[in-house]
Amino acid sequence: MTALVVAEHDHATIKPATLNTVTAAAACGGDVHVLVAGANAAEAGKAAAQIAGVAKVIVADGASLTDGLAENVAAQVLAIASNYSHILFPATAAGKNVAPRVAAKLDVAQISDITLVVSPDTFERPIYAGNAIATVQSSDATKVITVRTTGFDAAAATGGSASVETVDAVADSGKSSFVGREVTKSDRPELTAAKIIVSGGRALGSSEKFNEVMTPLADKLGAALGASRAAVDAGYAPNDWQVGQTGKIVAPQLYIAAGISGAIQHLAGMKDSKVIVAINKDPEAPIFSVADYGLEADLFTAVPELVKAL
């Protein structure tokens, strides 16, 4: 029984979500192999070989995999799928784009967003925005799984000594083509990897106020900035800051929510945070039900005072 982890990478380095997925793969029993599908991705392959617990790294290097098009990556996975009992992807935008294609081609049911491996054929996953946990058992010969990375500790990025094997890249499927990419550049930590996150909600009232009030606090703490869906929909913050069921699932050491009421969809994205601090002037706000520390106060007064105290 061998598990394959489809690595998320930038052709040179391995992204943190892959490390959590390796931990989930190890819990399935047997060896763990990692597929690095990219272009000029030898460095990413070397980085994957150093991950603790990985037995073998397979590097597929070719022009068809330059931009990570889902059709081509799925074809690359399918080319070696018969060797594996479990195929695992991080439940990120990239992983969730490829995994269903692989499951459909293998004619198996995808097991999505797992948070616990009970046994090699049984898994736990949240449903109803995290209000219930489903235990799912699969009899499929190959289990295609996406992993909620906040549910598993990250494997050590160094200390491993996996063998590296190179395979031919698949031909371009011709079903899609890469047009362009607009990348947001920031000196802040990536939201899903940050140890501290400062999030603002609709109560901030405008993008100007969002920046004026929340940015100094994030700067003081070296934190990533997040936002509720309401704040994003209102244009106060960019889409890639959204935390929640339809945004990013995070579990930092410290999560500070200012002016966020705590709709169920938002709580689903951050309630696994180690310490949650809520600032809201509504004493009935649902956010207080999950907060470790709650401050009933006007955020426009409380947050600047907190910044001064820091």
N, C-alpha and C positions, 0 to 999 in steps of 0.2 A: 504494500500500500504506500503510494508516494503522492505527495501533494505538490502542485505547481502554483507558484505565486507569480502573477503577471505584474512586473515592477512598474511603478510610475517614476519617471526620471526626466531629466532635461538633456540626455545624451552624454552628460559628463558626470553628473551626481545623481544619487538615488534620493527621491523625495521621502520625507518622514513617514507618510502614510504606508509606504511599503514595509517599514519596520514593524508596525503594528500588525500588518497582514501576515508577516512571517510568523509572529507569535501565534496567531490563530491557526495557521497551517500546521505548526508544530503540535498543537493540541489535537489535531486530527489523527495523529499517530503516523509512524513511518518517517521516511526521509522527506526533506523539503528541498525542492528545486526552484530556481528563480529564472524567469524568462525576461531578458532585456531586449526588447524589440525597438530598434532605432537606426539612426544613420551616424556613422563615425562614433559609435557608442562603446568603444573599447574601454574608455575610462569608467563609464557607468558599470560595465561588466566587472571591472576590477573592484569597484566600490561594493558591488553586490556580493562578490566573493568573500569580502571581509565581514559580512553580517554573521553574527553568531547564530549557529544552528542550521545554516544553509549547507547542504551537501554538494550541490552542483549548480552552476550558473550556465544558462544557455543564452548565447548572444546571437541574435539575428540582426545582421547589419546590411542595410540596403536602402537605396533611394526611395523605394515605395513606402518606407517606414519613417521618412524624414519628419513628417508633420503629424504623426500619430493618428492618421485617418482610421476611424473605427472599423471600416470594412477590411482594410489591409491588416490591421493588428489582429482582428478576429480570425482572419484566414491564417495568420502566423500561429496563433494559439491552436487552431484546429489541426494544423499540420503535425503537431506533436501530442494532441489531446489523448490519443489512444494509450499513451504510456502512463496515464495518471488516473487515480481514483478521485481526487479532489482538485478543482481548479479554482483558485481564489483571487479576487480582485479587491483593491480598496474601494469602499463605497464613496468614491469621489466622482466628480463630473466625468472624468476620463474613464474610470472603472465602470461606471453605470452606463456608459455609452457602448462599451465593448461587450460586457458580460451577457446581456440578453441575446446578442447576435450569436455568441458561442453556444448558449443554452438551446436556442432555437435550432441551430444546425445539428446539434447532438440529439435533439428531440428529448430533452430532459427539462424538468421544472427547475427554474432558478430559485435559489434560496437567498433571499435578500436581507442585507443589513443585520447580519448576525452579531450578537453581543456576547455569546457564550457557546463553547463547544462542549456539549454534554457527553457525547461519544462520537465515534467516526461517522455515524449516520443520523445523529440527533443534535439539534441546535436550538438556541433560544434567539428570538428576535422581537423587538418592540412592535406593537400594533396600537391603533387608536392614539396616535401622537404620544406614544410612550406610556399611556395609562394602563396598558395590559401587556403582559409578556406571553408570546405564543411559543410553545415547544413544537418544533417541526421535525418530523422523522422522514427521511427520504430513502426509498428503495432503488433509486436510479443507480446504474452502474458507475456513472460519473456525476459527482456533485459539483455543480457550478454555483459558486458562492460569492456574494459581496459582503465585505466586512466593515461594520461600523468601527472605525479606528479608535474611537474613544472608549470602546468596550474592552480593549486589549492593551497591555503595556507594550511599549516599543522594544523590539529585540535590540541588543547591543550592536551598534554600527561597526564595531571593530572586534577583533578577536577570533573571527572565523577564518577558515582556510579552504574554501570550496574550490573544486576543480572548475575550470572554465572551458566550455565547449562552444565552438562556433558552427552555426548552421546557415544554410542559404536562406536569404530573405525571399518571401513570396513575391510573385509578380503583382504589379499594380492591378487592382480589380477593375479600375475604370469606372466605378460606380459613383465616385465623388472626387472632387478636386479641391485643393487648398487655395483659398482666395487671399486671405490676409489675417493678421492677428494684431489686435491692439492690446498691449500689455501695460497695465498700471504699474508704475514704478514707485516704490515707497521705501523709506529708510526704516519703517516700522516692521516688526515681526509679522510673518504671514499669520493670518487669523487662525487657521486650524492648528498651527504649531506654537502659538504664543502661550507663554506661561501666565501672563496677565492680560485681561481684556477689559476695556472700558466701553460700555455700550450706552447709546442714547436712544430715546424714543420720541414719539410724536409730540410730547409735551414741550420739546425744545422750540417748536414753532417755526423755525426757518433754518436754512442751511448755514446762514451767517451766525445765528445763535449756536447752532450745533458746533461749528468750528470754534467760536469764541469761548464756549463753556467747556466742551469736552476735550479739545486738543491740549490745553495746558495740563489737564489731569493725566492724559495719556503720556505726555512728554515727561512729566515728573516721575511716572512709574515705569517708563520704558515699555509701555503697553501697546497692544494692537487696538485699533478702533473698530467697534462693531455698532450695529443698529438693529432696531426692530423692523419688521416688514412695513409697519405703518410709516415709520420715518423714511424708509427707502421709497415707498410708493409716493410719499409727499414730496420727494426730491431733496430731502435734507441730507441724504448720504448716498453714495454710489451703491449699485447692486451687489458688488463683491464684498460689501461690509455686512450684508444681511445675515443675521443669526436666527436659526429656527428650522422648523420642519421643511420649509421650502427654500431655506438658505443653507448656511453651513452649520454642521453639528460640531460643537466645541466642548472641551472639558479642561479648561486651564486651571492653574493653581488658585487663581483669584479672578472672579468675574464681578465687575461693578456695573449695576444696571441703574441708570438715572432717567427718571421720567418714563419708565417702561411699566405698563400696568401688569403685564404678565399673561398675555393670551396663551392659550394652551399650545398653539403652534410655536410660540417663542420658547416656552418652557421646555418643549421637546428637544430644542437645540442646545440648551445650556444647563439643564438641571443636574448633569453629572459633574459639574465644576466642583472642585474641592471645597472652596469657600465662596459663598455668594453674598454680595452686599447689595442691598436695594435701597434706593433713595426715591421716595415718592410722597407726595403730600396727601394722597388718598389712603386712609388707614385700611380700607377694604380691598386694596389692590391685590390681585391674586399672587403677584410676585413675592409678597411677604410670606406666603405659605411655603415657599422653597428656600427663602433666604436664611442664611446663618446669622446675618446681622441686618437689621432693618432700621432705617432712619426716616421717620415721618417728618418731612420738611420740604420746603420749596427748593428745588434743585438749583435755581438761579442764585440762591443764597448759600446753600450747603456746599455745592461743588467748589466755588471759588474759595470758601473758607477752608475746605479740605486741601486745596492746592496750596494755600498759604501755610497751613500746618505742616505740610510735607516739606 
